Amino acid sequence: MSEHFDLVVIGAGPAGEKGAAQAAYFGKSVCLVERSPKPGGAAVNTGTIPAATLRESAMQLSGLRRKGLYGVEFHVQPDLSVADFMQRERQVIESAWHDIEENLARHHITTVQGAARFTGPQALEVTRHGNDGRSISGDIFLIATGTHPWRPDDVPFDGHVVIDSTDVPRLPRIPPRLIVVGGGTIGATYACIFAALGSSVTIVNARPRLLAQFEPEVSDAMRREFTRRLGIHVLLDTQVTRIDTQAGLGYVTVADGTTLVADCVLYCAGREGNTAELGLENAGIATNARGFIAVDEHYRTSTTHIYAAGDVIGAPGRASTSMEQARVAMCHAFGLRYKQAVSSVIPYGVWTIPEVATVGMSEQEARARGLSCEIGMAGLQHNARGQILGETTGFVKLVFGRDDQRLLGATIVGEGACEIIHTASAVLAHHGTLDYFIQAVFSFPSLSEAYKYAAYDGLQRVQKRIAESGGLAERPTVDGGR
Ligand SMILES: Cc1cc2nc3c(=O)[nH]c(=O)nc-3n(C[C@H](O)[C@H](O)[C@H](O)COP(=O)(O)OP(=O)(O)OC[C@H]3O[C@@H](n4cnc5c(N)ncnc54)[C@H](O)[C@@H]3O)c2cc1C
């Protein structure tokens, strides 16, 4: 006999958990099906939290934060395994599991462990370790099954020498030499972490820029930092033609015939939707070639009582947006006017070394749209807190309308970038202008104070342009800002 719920959610990652809690909060009966023994999905178990915790440990244990500040060089003890660093990660993950389980229990959500598969548009079969399926039906479904790393057939993944990002937390040791194939978010993040831990790292990127979702100025700054500060060897515009293993080593051959050798090859060239085993054909839902599900603006699939949210619907593929998409989807599904759309102001932060974060439009994007815009820059080496932290190259960059000084976007490189970007998010969300930064009192010494000087710089640039064009400076009058 089938058990029936108002809502059945598949996947207990950020999207599944928050979608389930949203509906349950408003009194719906909810069943959450998760194939893994523990909740949290990629965010808690294999992606965000392990990477962020490993980064934090690398920053602390490598002394990278302190390097050069006290005239003392710090080095990571040789022969440390990733697991040594992962002790802290384990504690953080266990706390996250506990918090999620408590949240689900508090909302009286029924949890079922097993792999879910549609047997029809209104019903699932859930199997565990090949045991007989349990039938679950629902009025509404939320597919929140996430993604897994793309594994091309010609790459000999073995979990030790040739690995993907899910293998990183299980690495037996820090590889003395590491080749990272892919210079996107995940590849760049792990390249930095391992370089900080003492690995000799080479990034091979098929694209002409690292972190290509950022504007060229940022990609260039990041590449300089990777090379100068971390000693990473960066190969751009370079196609990998072959990956082999031999005698415990990885060999990566690139288009010009050069073969690179390393103890470990980390392959990070995109992700695919976890949809192949969902029986979507039984529910009338198709996917694209990468296994992603198409949805409308309410996160409805082509079968309208089945919603999908999070990484399984494709970009931007962030925990932050996954949670919000699922909440919005469930509000729509149950006619709750509580939350109707995901905010258009989406901060995008990457915990590389240094951190980089952006929100709103880049200068490049604003100009491509034909907007009359100006920028304001402040280097963190001139910021008191930045000086204390030993920042030498980080910056805050603001993009704003030249005529009305309305903020269009912000990009920050450097320590704390992923935190302080939220000030720009708030100003953007409230359609604020540079005046906010000019008038605001920022704690001193704080990295956030750099916003004020970026705003002053922006206003000076506007004045300069007016002066150069022979016009009168109508607004604003600034005193140089410092
Ligand atoms: C290395 C790395 C670093 C990252 N860093 C960041 C970051 O700094 N910030 C950020 O915002 N995002 C980051 N991300 C992305 C983030 O992890 C994802 O965006 C987020 O986890 C997506 O949430 P989700 O709920 O859509 O899917 P997932 O977290 O992937 O969860 C999906 C769940 O569905 C379950 N499932 C799948 N199929 C079935 C089935 N048939 N039956 C039952 N259960 C099933 C899976 O077991 C899993 O638990 C990172 C990712 C990686 C890999």
Ligand as a Chemical Component Dictionary entry (heavy atoms), coordinates in Angstrom:
data_LIG
# 
_chem_comp.id                   LIG 
_chem_comp.type                 NON-POLYMER 
_chem_comp.pdbx_formal_charge   0 
_chem_comp.three_letter_code    LIG 
# 
loop_
_chem_comp_atom.comp_id 
_chem_comp_atom.atom_id 
_chem_comp_atom.alt_atom_id 
_chem_comp_atom.type_symbol 
_chem_comp_atom.charge 
_chem_comp_atom.model_Cartn_x 
_chem_comp_atom.model_Cartn_y 
_chem_comp_atom.model_Cartn_z 
_chem_comp_atom.pdbx_ordinal 
LIG C1  C1  C 0 33.770 21.415 -4.238 1  
LIG C2  C2  C 0 32.503 22.218 -4.211 2  
LIG C3  C3  C 0 32.494 23.458 -3.597 3  
LIG C4  C4  C 0 31.315 24.207 -3.553 4  
LIG N1  N1  N 0 31.339 25.427 -2.949 5  
LIG C5  C5  C 0 30.203 26.158 -2.863 6  
LIG C6  C6  C 0 30.189 27.406 -2.189 7  
LIG O1  O1  O 0 31.212 27.862 -1.687 8  
LIG N2  N2  N 0 29.014 28.088 -2.106 9  
LIG C7  C7  C 0 27.851 27.604 -2.654 10 
LIG O2  O2  O 0 26.796 28.271 -2.545 11 
LIG N3  N3  N 0 27.834 26.422 -3.318 12 
LIG C8  C8  C 0 28.975 25.703 -3.428 13 
LIG N4  N4  N 0 28.969 24.488 -4.087 14 
LIG C9  C9  C 0 27.725 24.044 -4.720 15 
LIG C10 C10 C 0 26.751 23.444 -3.723 16 
LIG O3  O3  O 0 27.331 22.331 -3.086 17 
LIG C11 C11 C 0 25.499 23.023 -4.475 18 
LIG O4  O4  O 0 25.003 24.142 -5.177 19 
LIG C12 C12 C 0 24.406 22.530 -3.558 20 
LIG O5  O5  O 0 24.826 21.437 -2.790 21 
LIG C13 C13 C 0 23.180 22.105 -4.398 22 
LIG O6  O6  O 0 22.148 21.721 -3.546 23 
LIG P1  P1  P 0 21.016 20.720 -4.066 24 
LIG O7  O7  O 0 20.124 20.521 -2.898 25 
LIG O8  O8  O 0 20.453 21.211 -5.326 26 
LIG O9  O9  O 0 21.768 19.348 -4.441 27 
LIG P2  P2  P 0 22.749 18.423 -3.595 28 
LIG O10 O10 O 0 23.403 19.172 -2.502 29 
LIG O11 O11 O 0 23.609 17.767 -4.606 30 
LIG O12 O12 O 0 21.784 17.343 -2.921 31 
LIG C14 C14 C 0 21.097 16.412 -3.684 32 
LIG C15 C15 C 0 20.695 15.247 -2.801 33 
LIG O13 O13 O 0 19.832 14.387 -3.543 34 
LIG C16 C16 C 0 20.150 13.038 -3.229 35 
LIG N5  N5  N 0 19.655 12.181 -4.327 36 
LIG C17 C17 C 0 20.057 12.167 -5.621 37 
LIG N6  N6  N 0 19.339 11.278 -6.317 38 
LIG C18 C18 C 0 18.458 10.712 -5.460 39 
LIG C19 C19 C 0 17.451 9.734  -5.590 40 
LIG N7  N7  N 0 17.173 9.147  -6.745 41 
LIG N8  N8  N 0 16.735 9.391  -4.487 42 
LIG C20 C20 C 0 16.993 9.970  -3.269 43 
LIG N9  N9  N 0 17.939 10.902 -3.095 44 
LIG C21 C21 C 0 18.657 11.285 -4.180 45 
LIG C22 C22 C 0 21.660 13.060 -3.117 46 
LIG O14 O14 O 0 22.136 11.941 -2.374 47 
LIG C23 C23 C 0 21.885 14.385 -2.383 48 
LIG O15 O15 O 0 21.875 14.222 -0.981 49 
LIG C24 C24 C 0 30.125 23.714 -4.139 50 
LIG C25 C25 C 0 30.131 22.452 -4.755 51 
LIG C26 C26 C 0 31.302 21.708 -4.791 52 
LIG C27 C27 C 0 31.273 20.352 -5.447 53 
# 
loop_
_chem_comp_bond.comp_id 
_chem_comp_bond.atom_id_1 
_chem_comp_bond.atom_id_2 
_chem_comp_bond.value_order 
_chem_comp_bond.pdbx_ordinal 
LIG C1  C2  SING 1  
LIG C2  C3  SING 2  
LIG C2  C26 DOUB 3  
LIG C3  C4  DOUB 4  
LIG C4  N1  SING 5  
LIG C4  C24 SING 6  
LIG N1  C5  DOUB 7  
LIG C5  C6  SING 8  
LIG C5  C8  SING 9  
LIG C6  O1  DOUB 10 
LIG C6  N2  SING 11 
LIG N2  C7  SING 12 
LIG C7  O2  DOUB 13 
LIG C7  N3  SING 14 
LIG N3  C8  DOUB 15 
LIG C8  N4  SING 16 
LIG N4  C9  SING 17 
LIG N4  C24 SING 18 
LIG C9  C10 SING 19 
LIG C10 O3  SING 20 
LIG C10 C11 SING 21 
LIG C11 O4  SING 22 
LIG C11 C12 SING 23 
LIG C12 O5  SING 24 
LIG C12 C13 SING 25 
LIG C13 O6  SING 26 
LIG O6  P1  SING 27 
LIG P1  O7  DOUB 28 
LIG P1  O8  SING 29 
LIG P1  O9  SING 30 
LIG O9  P2  SING 31 
LIG P2  O10 DOUB 32 
LIG P2  O11 SING 33 
LIG P2  O12 SING 34 
LIG O12 C14 SING 35 
LIG C14 C15 SING 36 
LIG C15 O13 SING 37 
LIG C15 C23 SING 38 
LIG O13 C16 SING 39 
LIG C16 N5  SING 40 
LIG C16 C22 SING 41 
LIG N5  C17 SING 42 
LIG N5  C21 SING 43 
LIG C17 N6  DOUB 44 
LIG N6  C18 SING 45 
LIG C18 C19 SING 46 
LIG C18 C21 DOUB 47 
LIG C19 N7  SING 48 
LIG C19 N8  DOUB 49 
LIG N8  C20 SING 50 
LIG C20 N9  DOUB 51 
LIG N9  C21 SING 52 
LIG C22 O14 SING 53 
LIG C22 C23 SING 54 
LIG C23 O15 SING 55 
LIG C24 C25 DOUB 56 
LIG C25 C26 SING 57 
LIG C26 C27 SING 58 
# 
